[in-house]
Each structure stands twice: as structure tokens, then as C-alpha cells.
Amino acid sequence: MTAPRSVRFDEGVLSRLDRYVREHPGSSSSSVANMFIDEALRSYEHPGVIFRPGPTGRRAALAGGPDVWEVIASLTAIREEDPDIGRLALLEELSGVTGLSSALVGVALRYYAAYPDEIDERIVLNKEVADREEQLWEAQQKLLQKPKP
């Protein structure tokens, strides 16, 4: 549910907001301001988490590191491979697989604990995109094959 709120922006901020809206057809000043404020508050609540754009939309990521969904997908893969893995061994393996420090793994896990639906949805969406891209690549390779006489 949304609630109207009167907000005053500095002229420079409003100019950048208007430019962003022009560069992103289908967006509005209200939707963009809501998105960026939400992201800023989430980053404030979860230091080390930033938001970046991409082909499947904006997503939570570790500053200077991978997307949060990638860390959680790795966590899931490790658990599927070894369902009996202990907590400490899981964290150690996750750090090794992702190349992240235990502190950064903790940032990703904390964000996921707060926003599991967002991350789970991103994992599903990225799997769908990857599957579609693989199918397109295979179709392209068939088109490039030399015809059989």
C-alpha cells in the first residue's frame, strides 16, 4: 500500500531524478524515488550491501563482490551436495567457493535473512534467463552447422 508524502528535493537532486526518469521509459519520478530510497535504507540497514543494475533488473550485491543471490545459490548448492555439513564447515566452504571473507559471507546471509523472498525470486529469475540463453545459443549453433549433403 502506498501513501502520498510531500518531499522537497534540492534542485540538483531533482534534476538528476528527472534525467534518470527520461533515460528509463516506463518509470516515474515517484517510482524511481521510492526505489532509490528503499535501496538506500536497505544499504543503511545492511552495511556492505549495494544495488546494481543488470539485464534482469536492479539487485542486491556485496560492495566490490558478487550479487547476494549468487552467494545464496552457492550456499544452497553446498547444502545439496552435503546435507549433513555442519555450520562452521558450511561457512568455511562458502567462503572458499565464493572467495569472500567470512565477514562478507555474513553480510550476504544477514541480507538474505531479512529479504528471503527477494533473493529467492532473483535466483529463479536468473535460472530462467540462463536456461533461455542456453537454448538460444544451442539453436544458434545448429544454424551455423554445415548442412549435411
N, C-alpha and C positions, 0 to 999 in steps of 0.2 A: 504494500500500500504506500502510495506517495502522499506527501503533504507539501503544500506550497510554502515557500520560505523566501523572504526578501533578503537578498545578499548583495552587497556592494563590492564591486571589483575595482582594483586600481586600473587605470587606463591601459597600461602596458599588458596586464593580465587579460583584460577584456579583448584587447587587440589580438593576442596570441590565441585566445579561445575562439574568436571569430575566424581566424585563419585556419585553425585546426578543423572547425566545422566545415568550412569551404572545401578543405582538402579531403574530407571524408563524407561523401554524399550519403544521405540517409541518416546522418547524425543530427542532433540539435544541440544548442548551447546547454540546455538543461540536461540532456542525457550525457553529454561529454563532461560537464561539471560534476555530475553525480558519479560518473565512472572514476574520474581522477581524484575526487575527494575520498571515495571509498578506497581506492588503491593507496592513497596517502595514509589513511587511517590504518589500513591493514599493515602497511610497511612500518608505521609507528608502533603498532602492537607487536610486530614480529621483526625486530631489527635483523637486517641481513636479507630480507625478502624485498625484491623489487618486482616491477611488472614490465614486461617487454612485449612488443607486437610480434606477430608471426603469421604464417599462412592460415592458421586455424584460429586466429584472434589473439587478443592480449591474454597473457598468462603469468602466473606467479613463478618467479625464478629466484635462485640464490644470486646475490650480487657477485659478479665475476665467476659464476658457476652455472651448473645446469638448471633446467626447469625443475620445479618441485615435483611435478608429475613423473619426471624421469627417475628421481631418487626413490619415489614410492613404487614405481614399476619395478625397479631393481630390488627393493625390499620384498615385494610380492614374489618375484622370481626366485629369490634366495629361499624364501619360506616354502615355495612349491618344490624346490629341489631337495630341501632338507626340513621337513615339517617339525622335526624334533630339536632343531637348533635352539640353543639357549640364548637368552637376551644379550649377554656380553659378546658371545661368538657372532650373533646376528649383527650387532653394531660394528664389530671389527670387520666382518665380511663386507658389510655395506660400505664402510669407509674404503676398503680395499678395492671393491668393484667400481665405485664412483670416483675414487681418487680424492675424496673430500676428507677433511679433518672430522673428528668426532663432533666438534662444536658445530660445524656446518651441517652435518647429518642431523644433529639435534634441532637446528633451526628448521630444516625441512620437515622433520617429524612433528614439531610443535605446530607449524603452519597447517599441516595435514590434519592434526588432531582438532584444530579449530574449524577447518573448512573441508571436511572429507568429501562432501558431495561435489564440490567444485573440482577437486583433483581427480576423483573417480570418473567424472564426466569427461575431463580432459584426456584421461588415459583411454577411454572408449573412443573418443573422437579421433585421437591420434592413431589408434589401431585401425579405424575405418579408413582414414586418409592413407595410411601406409599400404593397406590391402588394395585400395583403389589404384594407387600409384603403381604398385607391383603388377596388377592386372593390365594397366595401360602400357607399362614397359614391356611385358610379355607380348602383348598384341603388336606393339611397335617392332619388336624383334622378329615376329612372324612376317610382318610386311617387308622387312629388309632381307629376308632369306632369299637366296637364289631359287627361282622356280625350278621344279623338277621337270625334266623333259618327258 
